[in-house]
Amino acid sequence: MATIYEVSELAGVSLATVSRVMNNNAKVSDKTRTKVLQAMDKLGYKPNSIAQSLASNRTNSVGVLVSELHGGFFGFIMDGIENELRIANKHIIITTGHSDEAQEKSAIDFLISRKCDALILLTDSVDDDYLISISKTIPTVLVNRKINGIANNCISLNNEQGGYLATKALIEKGHEDIAYIAGPDWKVDSHDRLLGHKKALTEHNLAYKTELFFQGDFNEDSGFDGFNQLKTAATKFTAIACGNDEMASGAMKAARKQGLDLPKDLSIVGFDNNMFASYLYPELTTVDNSAYFMGKMATDIILKSVYKQDDITIQNVFEPKLVQRNSIASIS
């Protein structure tokens, strides 16, 4: 079986040049690339990840840390990462942190021990200083988080604007008594979405009422429980804005169990634009979070900075968009 060293010798180029050809590096001239490819063909050489690693001192793998493996948000993020890496002939190693500081640090240590060329991290619990220190030892991109010291390597969504758009959609249909089911307040995205909700209320001279607020956990069950608790409050409401689609789904289920006709008796808006949102009844109006494209862009930062693919434009902050369906009724 031919080796990368034989390819290098036959083509009359260095091992590094052979590696650049195998990794589709744009800095190799067409003439040199042709010589290397002809040598590989003549020798019947089939590149493998070990040979590429030896030639380039890279493993051609990127480590990814997410909070959970379930849920549409993380699925879309990972899909964007994996698809972009596959096109670039790189590999993905995935682990989870479960929003726990010790587990997140352990997961990061694991990825570094796998000799990944770079890391893409979705973290909730480790602090900014820790992530800055990690970024000094290995190329690191953060998704759904922004740290001023490494802002160029952070990909985030304007969650406050998303929360604003969701509640504004209800207000524009005439709703004034609007309840809110939030995700965990210690999560930055959840906190910012609530700020957007309050901003929309203030802009339209509507009061934020604590009795119309429920703290959920981003899971469907908390949306179900949230609706039931809100329904016991003395203050009436005609609509609910939810911090994500899973909680919106739970709230819709609870409302229907109590005999409400949706959206006639209750309007609901979600956040994330999960795959199931268009299959709910009624189809859920929600806010698209650009999760797939955030994952893709995080990968593009690594492809540009680590693998030297220069023809890439970076976008660090994504703007949410309202997806109008039919879960909001007008107040006559």
Secondary structure, DSSP 8 states (H G I E B T S, - for coil): ---HHHHHHHHT--HHHHHHHHTT-TTS-HHHHHHHHHHHHHHT----HHHHHHHHT---EEEEEES-S-SHHHHHHHHHHHHHHHHTT-EEEEEE-TT-HHHHHHHHHHHHHTT-SEEEE--SSS-HHHHHHHHTTS-EEEES---GGGGGGEEEE-HHHHHHHHHHHHHTTT--SEEEEE--TTSHHHHHHHHHHHHHHHHTT----GGGEEE--SSHHHHHHHHHHHHTSSS--SEEEESSHHHHHHHHHHHHHTT--TTTT-EEE-SB--GGGGGSSS--BEEE--HHHHHHHHHHHHHHHTS---S-----EE--EEE--SS-----
